[in-house]
Amino acid sequence: MKLSQLFTAPNQLTLLRMIFVPFIVIELVEGRYFWALVLFVIAGFSDGLDGLLARKLHQQTLLGQYLDPIADKLLLSTMFLVLSILHKIPWKFTVLVFSRDISILAASAVLFAIAGLRDFRPSLFGKANTFSQIAAVFFVLLFCIQPTRWIGIARLVFLRATFAFTIVSALHYVFLVQHRLRSHNHALPAHASSAGPAS
């Protein structure tokens, strides 16, 4: 992995999104929900922009494949944790989100260590889960600023969607892991035989 990958425009945006996290937390702790929401929206916008730039500029890198989901998890997990501490999101949602993310990170590390597997791009369910988390945090913050009925309903809908998609995406990840491990194990004998000494 080349160090130059760090200086591509998409990866710079991803790093910027990570830098935003402590400033959003400061605004939340100080009770400035409007500015926390503004920073969160900018961070979310950068998430979509870095992917677009990577495709348009042909700057899709291996580093970006790792950095982007790490930045997403850092931002969203931190938001859920802090908002639960502030009693804005019930703890059951945060515990579930953290349990899934920690389990996936641990499983990915183990699979890479024992089998060299590292191609775990987000599935459709994983993307839906990320979207529901972003929408849930957005409406939770908006409800803190403007506690109207429709915002409260939207907040509840996306929190419940997050709960559902977190479970579904975790189960789907388990299925993908099993499938890729089977494919990896089936490929080993063929590789070993082809690598053997010629007669």
N, C-alpha and C positions, 0 to 999 in steps of 0.2 A: 504494500500500500504506500503510494508516494505521498510525501508531505505536501506537495503542490496541490493535491486534492482539497486541502484545507482552505485554500485561497480562492476557490471557485465561488462565483456569486451565490449559487443555491446553498452551499455549505456555510457561507458567511451569514446568510439570512437565518439559517438554522441555529447557528451559534448566537445570533442576536436574540432569537426567541428564548434561548436558555438564559441569557443575561436579563431578560425582562422579568423572570420569575421572582427574584427577591424584591424588586420594586413593586410588583403587584401585591406581594405579601405585606409589604410596609403600608401600602394604601389600605389594605383590608384591616390590618391591626389598628390603624389609626381611625378606622370608621369612614374613610373616604371612598365609598362604594362607587361613586360616579367615575372617579379617576381609575379605580381598579378595573371597572368595566371597560373604560377607554383603552387601557393598556392591554387588557385581555383580548379585545377585538383586534387591536393592532397585531398582537402575537398570533391570533388565529388567521388573520389575513396573510401574514408572512408564511404561515404553514402552507397555504394554497399557492402562494407566489413562488416559493422555492421549488415546488414540484413542477410548476409551469415553466420556470426558467431552465430547470434541468433538462426538460424535454426540448424546449425551443433552442437552447444554446448547445445542445448535445453535450451537457456536462453532468450526465448521470454517472456517479462514482460509487465505488464500494464503500468508501467512508460515509457518503451521504445515505446509503442504505442502512447503515448502523446509527448515524447521528439523528436522522429524522424521527424514528420511533422513540429513541431515547429522549429527545427534546419534548415530544408529545407526552410521553409518560411522566416526565419531570414536571411539566406544566400542569397537566390535568390532575395527577396524583396530589401535587402540592395544593392545588385549588380545593380539591375535595377534603383534604386533611384540615386545612386552615378554616374552611367554611364549616366543617363539623365542629371544630374547636369553638368557633363563634356561634354555634347552635343555629346555623342557617341550613345545613344539610344533615338529616338523620344519620347516625353513625353506621347503621346497617348498610347503607349504600357505599360509604367510604371503606368499610371493612371488606366488602365484597370486591370492590375495585382493586384495593391493595393486594388482597389474597390472590386474585387472578394474575395481576402483573408480576408479583414476586414469584409465583409458581411458574409462569412462562419464562421469566428471565433465568430462573434456576434450571429449568428443564433444558432451555437452549444452551446454557453453559455446559451442562452435563453431556448433552448430545454432541456438542462440538468437541468436547474433551475425549469422549470414548469412540466416536464414529466420524468426527470431522465434518458433521452436518452443520451447515450454517445458512442455508437458503430457506429462511422462514419469512417470506414476504407476507404482508397482512392479507388475510382472506376477506371475502365480502362481509362476513359477520364481524370480523375485526374492525373493518372500516365503518360499519354501521354502529358498532359500539363506541368508536372514537367520536363519530358525529353526534350520537346521543349524549355523550359526556360533555362535549363542547356546548351543545344546546342547553343541557341541564344547568351547567355553570352560568351560561349567559342569562337564562331566565331567573336563576336564583339571585344573581347580582342585580338584575333589572327589578326584581320584586323588592329588593332592599331599598331601591331608589323610588320606585313607584308601585306601591302595594295594591294594585287593582286586581279585580277578580279574574280577568282573562289571563293576566300574567301568572297569577297563582295557579291557574289550571294548567297552563303551558309548562310551568315549572314541575308540577306533579307528574304530568304526562311523560316528560323527558327523563325524570328521575326513575320512573317505573320502566321506561324503555331501556335505560342504562342497566337497571337490575336484570331485565330479561336478556338483553344482548350480552351482558357480561357472562352469564351462565352459558348461553348458547355458544358464544365464541370460544369459551374455555373448553367446552365439550368437543367442538369442532377442531380445536387445536390438538386435543388428545388423539382424535381420529387421524389428523394429518401426521402427527408424530409416529403413530403406529404404522401408517402406510409407508412413510419414507424410510423407517427402520427396516421394514420388510423388503422394500426395494433395494436398500443398501446391502442387506444380508444376502439377497439373491445375486447381487452383482459381484460379491466378493469371490465366490468359487470360480466364476468365469474369468475374473481378472487374475486370480491366482494361477489358473491353468494356462492362460495366455502369457503369463510372466515366467513360466517354467522354462527349463533348458530345452533347446530344440534337439530332437533325436537325429 
